Amino acid sequence: MYHGARSVATLKELVRCYSNLVDDSTRVMQRVKALYRGRAIGTKGEAVYRPSQRKIWLGKLDGPGAKMRAASLLAQLDTLLELRRKARVAMIAEARRQSGWRSYSQCHSSVRSAWLTANGATNTKSRQTRKTQYGNTQRQNWSYMSEFDGTWYW
């Protein structure tokens, strides 16, 4: 099985690492907001995550258990955000070493360009064929959706 060029293997791992860190930090942020929402405390915006306002937000919670839980979630968030910054820098630095970086970076953000470079994205879907049990070849049905009006083209 072909897994792609070895030159892109490091970039693929860095993209996966960054993607996992984004997912994890998003999950922790949702848990923090859910902790406050569960106690009917409104949390508009991102102020609840700011280190400068932590004492204010922790003061709104009643009970030492809730405060400890919120403090540990916010400590996790701090660690994840720092790891996320480091992973982003490493991912973009590795992506810039690849040959396809320049063409993607003209149209997309740095993170998106790194992802496209790692995954070898193309503008069109490849049409694959498969053999049926009778030996005939059959094209796969790919569905295409227009970005503009949301209609499906078969």
Secondary structure, DSSP 8 states (H G I E B T S, - for coil): -----GGGHHHHHHHHHHHHHHHHHHHHHHHHHHHHHTTT----TTGGG-GGGHHHHHHTS-SHHHHHHHHHHHHHHHHHHHHHHHHHHHHHHHHHTSTTHHHHHTTS-HHHHHHHHHHT--SS----EEE-TTS-EEE----EE-TTT--EE-
